[in-house]
Amino acid sequence: MRWVFYLAAIASGISAVASVFIKESNASQLLQAKTKSICDETGNKNLEAHLEKPQTEHPIRDLLHPTIRQDLQQNLLLAILLGELLNILPRFYDNHYLRRQRKLNKGIDPETKIRSFALACPTLAIGLWLFAWTIPGRAPNVPWPISMLGLVCIGFSANDFSYVLFGYMTDSYGFYAASAVSALSTARTFTAAVFPLFMTQMYEGLGNNVATSVLAAAATLFCFTPVVFLRYGRGLRERSKWAVKGEEALRDENYHRGKGCEGEH
């Protein structure tokens, strides 16, 4: 089981090192660099790169705000990254709850660990609805920070799903955790592979607002899932042939310390 994480860490390390050597591929940046090189070689300072928006001299005070705004508009990952970082807040609560239960010499039911999942599901739906109707086509004049707020919500939820669902599967299946997590990973990978096959056509046909609203509606429908797991999760585990049963989940101290699935594979 540990080698699953070792291999993932090794792959991540190799990717991080390789990313340092990635060359610039942005067309405008390459054109500017080429123009500057020609100017340096010929001494002709009148050459300009013909970009979509010609660059002119501006005081730094006038240049700073539109530059930052344009960067944020073109690099939406920034807002999603902020949301992912904010997802550390529920982890403080999880740690507090775990410490309190240990002081009371009580076990941890797996369902108690998905409380932030109940927050992340509606947050995703809200973020998608907010983003859907604050972007151009049908909402061209909405200030861009409002759209970014929607993406912050999406980033928060996406990170929470990864952290909480994988943890819940591990806690629920104990010795068989690796198999359960593999099934979840396969489902996510399959979804990620299928969606690009029709997303371009969907957005071109329906437009940005309606197409994103379809995703928001789907996210809204799934808001009931954390309620189901919080209320019926223990009963569902009792019926499962492979899941950890209620009393076993609450009492096995090694299980709570993350040692329950070391023996598998």
Solvent accessible surface area in square Angstrom, and as a share of the most:
residue,aa,sasa,rsa
1,M,30,0.14
2,R,142,0.52
3,W,161,0.56
4,V,89,0.51
5,F,125,0.52
6,Y,101,0.39
7,L,108,0.54
8,A,56,0.44
9,A,66,0.51
10,I,91,0.46
11,A,57,0.44
12,S,71,0.46
13,G,36,0.35
14,I,113,0.57
15,S,70,0.45
16,A,61,0.47
17,V,95,0.54
18,A,54,0.42
19,S,58,0.37
20,V,116,0.67
21,F,153,0.64
22,I,131,0.66
23,K,177,0.75
24,E,100,0.45
25,S,99,0.64
26,N,77,0.39
27,A,82,0.64
28,S,45,0.29
29,Q,91,0.41
30,L,87,0.43
31,L,76,0.38
32,Q,50,0.22
33,A,63,0.49
34,K,126,0.53
35,T,19,0.11
36,K,132,0.56
37,S,47,0.30
38,I,63,0.32
39,C,14,0.08
40,D,87,0.45
41,E,139,0.62
42,T,91,0.53
43,G,53,0.51
44,N,61,0.31
45,K,146,0.62
46,N,134,0.69
47,L,75,0.37
48,E,129,0.58
49,A,23,0.18
50,H,170,0.76
51,L,38,0.19
52,E,177,0.79
53,K,151,0.64
54,P,105,0.66
55,Q,129,0.57
56,T,91,0.53
57,E,171,0.77
58,H,99,0.44
59,P,86,0.54
60,I,131,0.66
61,R,201,0.73
62,D,76,0.39
63,L,80,0.40
64,L,96,0.48
65,H,115,0.51
66,P,53,0.34
67,T,56,0.32
68,I,85,0.43
69,R,97,0.35
70,Q,76,0.34
71,D,65,0.34
72,L,43,0.21
73,Q,86,0.38
74,Q,124,0.55
75,N,71,0.36
76,L,67,0.33
77,L,122,0.61
78,L,84,0.42
79,A,7,0.06
80,I,44,0.22
81,L,81,0.41
82,L,90,0.45
83,G,0,0.00
84,E,61,0.27
85,L,112,0.56
86,L,74,0.37
87,N,2,0.01
88,I,96,0.49
89,L,108,0.54
90,P,17,0.11
91,R,35,0.13
92,F,126,0.52
93,Y,100,0.38
94,D,36,0.19
95,N,69,0.36
96,H,106,0.47
97,Y,27,0.10
98,L,48,0.24
99,R,149,0.55
100,R,112,0.41
101,Q,21,0.09
102,R,96,0.35
103,K,174,0.74
104,L,101,0.50
105,N,141,0.72
106,K,118,0.50
107,G,17,0.17
108,I,7,0.03
109,D,21,0.11
110,P,1,0.01
111,E,12,0.05
112,T,26,0.15
113,K,69,0.29
114,I,1,0.01
115,R,95,0.35
116,S,13,0.08
117,F,14,0.06
118,A,36,0.28
119,L,97,0.48
120,A,0,0.00
121,C,8,0.05
122,P,47,0.29
123,T,23,0.13
124,L,36,0.18
125,A,6,0.04
126,I,106,0.54
127,G,0,0.00
128,L,22,0.11
129,W,99,0.35
130,L,50,0.25
131,F,32,0.13
132,A,0,0.00
133,W,105,0.37
134,T,15,0.09
135,I,20,0.10
136,P,83,0.52
137,G,58,0.56
138,R,164,0.60
139,A,14,0.11
140,P,87,0.55
141,N,140,0.72
142,V,49,0.28
143,P,82,0.52
144,W,59,0.21
145,P,68,0.43
146,I,67,0.34
147,S,7,0.04
148,M,21,0.09
149,L,101,0.50
150,G,0,0.00
151,L,11,0.05
152,V,19,0.11
153,C,25,0.15
154,I,28,0.14
155,G,0,0.00
156,F,23,0.10
157,S,0,0.00
158,A,43,0.34
159,N,53,0.27
160,D,0,0.00
161,F,42,0.18
162,S,37,0.24
163,Y,125,0.48
164,V,5,0.03
165,L,47,0.24
166,F,48,0.20
167,G,30,0.29
168,Y,17,0.06
169,M,46,0.21
170,T,36,0.21
171,D,19,0.10
172,S,4,0.02
173,Y,60,0.23
174,G,4,0.03
175,F,110,0.46
176,Y,86,0.33
177,A,0,0.00
178,A,12,0.10
179,S,56,0.36
180,A,11,0.09
181,V,32,0.18
182,S,63,0.41
183,A,62,0.48
184,L,35,0.17
185,S,42,0.27
186,T,90,0.52
187,A,56,0.43
188,R,114,0.42
189,T,90,0.53
190,F,139,0.58
191,T,63,0.37
192,A,68,0.53
193,A,63,0.49
194,V,48,0.28
195,F,78,0.33
196,P,87,0.55
197,L,131,0.65
198,F,80,0.33
199,M,39,0.17
200,T,81,0.47
201,Q,115,0.51
202,M,33,0.15
203,Y,63,0.24
204,E,137,0.61
205,G,65,0.63
206,L,84,0.42
207,G,30,0.29
208,N,70,0.36
209,N,4,0.02
210,V,43,0.24
211,A,0,0.00
212,T,4,0.02
213,S,14,0.09
214,V,69,0.40
215,L,45,0.22
216,A,0,0.00
217,A,41,0.32
218,A,44,0.34
219,A,13,0.10
220,T,63,0.37
221,L,131,0.65
222,F,123,0.51
223,C,33,0.20
224,F,118,0.49
225,T,25,0.15
226,P,1,0.01
227,V,90,0.52
228,V,52,0.30
229,F,73,0.31
230,L,70,0.35
231,R,180,0.66
232,Y,117,0.44
233,G,1,0.01
234,R,91,0.33
235,G,37,0.36
236,L,83,0.41
237,R,10,0.04
238,E,82,0.37
239,R,208,0.76
240,S,30,0.19
241,K,162,0.69
242,W,133,0.47
243,A,7,0.06
244,V,10,0.06
245,K,70,0.30
246,G,0,0.00
247,E,85,0.38
248,E,92,0.41
249,A,0,0.00
250,L,48,0.24
251,R,182,0.66
252,D,57,0.29
253,E,80,0.36
254,N,87,0.45
255,Y,17,0.06
256,H,19,0.09
257,R,128,0.47
258,G,53,0.51
259,K,107,0.45
260,G,26,0.25
261,C,12,0.07
262,E,74,0.33
263,G,61,0.59
264,E,11,0.05
265,H,162,0.72
